[in-house]
């Protein structure tokens, strides 16, 4: 399902993270290369309440789209 969602928005990497009540993070799905997935994981913001488009010029991932799915 994550791979289809990434294809739909023309992105070659995707990561689904779940934050637990104690602050722990669990990776529940991923799509793409491990190095860039690690970048996505460190970029994720557990306090985000809405979508964020991050421009990161000069990095291996110059654009990142964060979509928090609260209560999903």
MDAnalysis code that builds the backbone (N, CA, C; Angstrom):
import MDAnalysis as mda
import numpy as np

u = mda.Universe.empty(216, n_residues=72, atom_resindex=np.repeat(np.arange(72), 3), trajectory=True)
u.add_TopologyAttr("name", ["N", "CA", "C"] * 72)
u.add_TopologyAttr("resid", np.arange(1, 73))
u.add_TopologyAttr("resname", ["UNK", "UNK", "UNK", "UNK", "UNK", "UNK", "UNK", "UNK", "UNK", "UNK", "UNK", "UNK", "UNK", "UNK", "UNK", "UNK", "UNK", "UNK", "UNK", "UNK", "UNK", "UNK", "UNK", "UNK", "UNK", "UNK", "UNK", "UNK", "UNK", "UNK", "UNK", "UNK", "UNK", "UNK", "UNK", "UNK", "UNK", "UNK", "UNK", "UNK", "UNK", "UNK", "UNK", "UNK", "UNK", "UNK", "UNK", "UNK", "UNK", "UNK", "UNK", "UNK", "UNK", "UNK", "UNK", "UNK", "UNK", "UNK", "UNK", "UNK", "UNK", "UNK", "UNK", "UNK", "UNK", "UNK", "UNK", "UNK", "UNK", "UNK", "UNK", "UNK"])
u.atoms.positions = np.array([
    [0.817, -1.189, 0.000],
    [0.000, 0.000, 0.000],
    [0.869, 1.265, 0.000],
    [1.977, 1.242, 0.792],
    [2.852, 2.415, 0.842],
    [3.501, 2.650, -0.518],
    [3.906, 1.589, -1.200],
    [4.519, 1.713, -2.518],
    [3.546, 2.348, -3.510],
    [2.280, 1.955, -3.485],
    [1.276, 2.554, -4.368],
    [1.051, 4.020, -4.025],
    [1.041, 4.345, -2.739],
    [0.862, 5.744, -2.331],
    [2.025, 6.597, -2.819],
    [3.245, 6.080, -2.718],
    [4.419, 6.813, -3.198],
    [4.333, 7.016, -4.709],
    [3.918, 5.981, -5.441],
    [3.779, 6.095, -6.893],
    [2.725, 7.137, -7.243],
    [1.655, 7.186, -6.490],
    [0.571, 8.134, -6.755],
    [1.056, 9.572, -6.670],
    [1.921, 9.870, -5.728],
    [2.427, 11.240, -5.581],
    [3.815, 11.404, -6.197],
    [4.237, 10.438, -7.023],
    [5.504, 10.483, -7.767],
    [6.713, 10.651, -6.854],
    [6.741, 9.916, -5.764],
    [7.891, 9.929, -4.862],
    [8.529, 8.548, -4.866],
    [9.858, 8.523, -4.820],
    [10.543, 7.241, -4.909],
    [10.908, 6.639, -3.556],
    [10.600, 7.319, -2.480],
    [10.851, 6.798, -1.133],
    [9.664, 7.139, -0.236],
    [9.363, 6.251, 0.678],
    [8.282, 6.493, 1.626],
    [8.534, 5.758, 2.925],
    [8.053, 6.315, 4.011],
    [8.274, 5.743, 5.332],
    [7.038, 5.989, 6.178],
    [6.550, 4.937, 6.811],
    [5.408, 5.053, 7.707],
    [5.903, 4.775, 9.121],
    [5.841, 5.803, 9.965],
    [6.293, 5.690, 11.354],
    [5.108, 5.848, 12.284],
    [5.123, 5.112, 13.383],
    [4.103, 5.258, 14.421],
    [4.794, 5.632, 15.719],
    [4.313, 6.735, 16.330],
    [4.841, 7.172, 17.609],
    [3.989, 6.575, 18.717],
    [4.659, 5.968, 19.677],
    [3.959, 5.364, 20.808],
    [3.785, 6.396, 21.914],
    [2.902, 6.131, 22.853],
    [2.607, 7.071, 23.944],
    [3.851, 7.418, 24.749],
    [4.780, 6.478, 24.880],
    [5.995, 6.721, 25.661],
    [7.077, 7.445, 24.867],
    [6.766, 7.837, 23.613],
    [7.729, 8.562, 22.792],
    [8.532, 7.675, 21.865],
    [8.386, 6.370, 21.985],
    [9.094, 5.456, 21.100],
    [8.551, 5.530, 19.684],
    [9.375, 5.159, 18.723],
    [8.993, 5.196, 17.318],
    [9.120, 3.796, 16.735],
    [8.108, 3.411, 15.969],
    [8.121, 2.107, 15.320],
    [7.937, 2.309, 13.820],
    [8.852, 1.738, 13.014],
    [8.733, 1.792, 11.558],
    [7.797, 0.667, 11.135],
    [6.654, 1.004, 10.533],
    [5.679, -0.019, 10.163],
    [5.674, -0.333, 8.671],
    [6.210, 0.540, 7.834],
    [6.310, 0.270, 6.400],
    [7.352, 1.203, 5.799],
    [8.005, 0.726, 4.750],
    [8.984, 1.569, 4.067],
    [9.059, 1.165, 2.600],
    [9.515, 2.106, 1.781],
    [9.684, 1.874, 0.350],
    [10.860, 2.720, -0.114],
    [11.888, 2.090, -0.697],
    [13.031, 2.817, -1.217],
    [14.333, 2.365, -0.586],
    [15.407, 3.087, -0.919],
    [16.746, 2.755, -0.451],
    [16.962, 3.099, 1.016],
    [17.735, 2.259, 1.684],
    [17.938, 2.380, 3.135],
    [18.545, 3.721, 3.553],
    [19.533, 4.223, 2.788],
    [20.190, 5.485, 3.167],
    [19.196, 6.648, 3.180],
    [18.381, 6.745, 2.155],
    [17.402, 7.838, 2.109],
    [16.271, 7.620, 3.110],
    [15.930, 6.365, 3.371],
    [14.917, 6.097, 4.398],
    [15.406, 6.560, 5.763],
    [16.697, 6.377, 6.032],
    [17.260, 6.873, 7.295],
    [17.148, 8.390, 7.370],
    [17.362, 9.067, 6.230],
    [17.206, 10.521, 6.189],
    [15.771, 10.911, 6.514],
    [14.806, 10.188, 5.934],
    [13.398, 10.479, 6.222],
    [13.086, 10.286, 7.700],
    [13.641, 9.221, 8.268],
    [13.354, 8.926, 9.677],
    [13.871, 10.030, 10.590],
    [15.047, 10.572, 10.289],
    [15.593, 11.636, 11.135],
    [14.916, 12.979, 10.866],
    [14.275, 13.131, 9.705],
    [13.581, 14.370, 9.359],
    [12.179, 14.424, 9.957],
    [11.600, 13.275, 10.237],
    [10.219, 13.202, 10.734],
    [10.051, 13.998, 12.025],
    [8.912, 14.654, 12.148],
    [8.611, 15.493, 13.310],
    [7.376, 14.954, 14.029],
    [7.551, 14.366, 15.211],
    [6.403, 13.790, 15.923],
    [5.395, 14.834, 16.397],
    [5.772, 16.099, 16.411],
    [4.865, 17.152, 16.873],
    [4.105, 17.827, 15.737],
    [4.401, 17.447, 14.495],
    [3.724, 18.063, 13.350],
    [2.231, 17.760, 13.396],
    [1.425, 18.781, 13.128],
    [-0.028, 18.575, 13.153],
    [-0.645, 18.669, 11.758],
    [0.147, 19.046, 10.778],
    [-0.352, 19.155, 9.412],
    [0.747, 18.842, 8.419],
    [0.409, 18.755, 7.138],
    [1.404, 18.461, 6.108],
    [2.496, 19.528, 6.070],
    [3.702, 19.088, 5.750],
    [4.837, 20.008, 5.640],
    [5.628, 19.652, 4.394],
    [5.971, 20.656, 3.597],
    [6.849, 20.483, 2.451],
    [8.182, 21.099, 2.845],
    [9.214, 20.281, 2.929],
    [10.531, 20.751, 3.349],
    [11.463, 20.805, 2.150],
    [12.059, 21.956, 1.916],
    [13.065, 22.083, 0.864],
    [14.424, 22.075, 1.535],
    [15.274, 21.164, 1.073],
    [16.586, 20.954, 1.674],
    [17.644, 20.975, 0.575],
    [17.908, 22.145, -0.039],
    [18.859, 22.214, -1.152],
    [20.239, 21.693, -0.751],
    [20.883, 21.033, -1.697],
    [22.239, 20.552, -1.459],
    [22.320, 19.265, -0.663],
    [21.184, 18.607, -0.403],
    [21.198, 17.341, 0.328],
    [20.824, 16.206, -0.617],
    [20.933, 14.970, -0.128],
    [20.576, 13.822, -0.961],
    [19.072, 13.732, -1.204],
    [18.270, 14.413, -0.396],
    [16.816, 14.487, -0.589],
    [16.414, 15.953, -0.532],
    [16.468, 16.655, -1.680],
    [16.228, 18.096, -1.667],
    [14.801, 18.507, -1.317],
    [13.840, 17.587, -1.432],
    [12.449, 17.892, -1.085],
    [11.860, 16.729, -0.298],
    [11.182, 17.047, 0.792],
    [10.557, 16.028, 1.638],
    [9.136, 16.481, 1.947],
    [8.188, 15.572, 1.798],
    [6.797, 15.833, 2.143],
    [6.457, 15.014, 3.380],
    [6.072, 15.704, 4.459],
    [5.663, 15.035, 5.694],
    [4.146, 15.095, 5.798],
    [3.526, 13.948, 5.992],
    [2.068, 13.875, 6.122],
    [1.713, 13.177, 7.422],
    [1.515, 13.926, 8.493],
    [1.116, 13.289, 9.748],
    [-0.320, 12.776, 9.646],
    [-0.530, 11.559, 10.062],
    [-1.861, 10.937, 10.020],
    [-2.332, 10.734, 11.451],
    [-2.721, 11.796, 12.089],
    [-3.151, 11.748, 13.489],
    [-4.375, 10.873, 13.662],
    [-4.288, 9.944, 14.590],
    [-5.413, 9.090, 14.923],
    [-5.795, 8.093, 13.846],
    [-4.919, 7.904, 12.865],
    [-5.237, 6.971, 11.767],
    [-5.063, 5.532, 12.196],
])
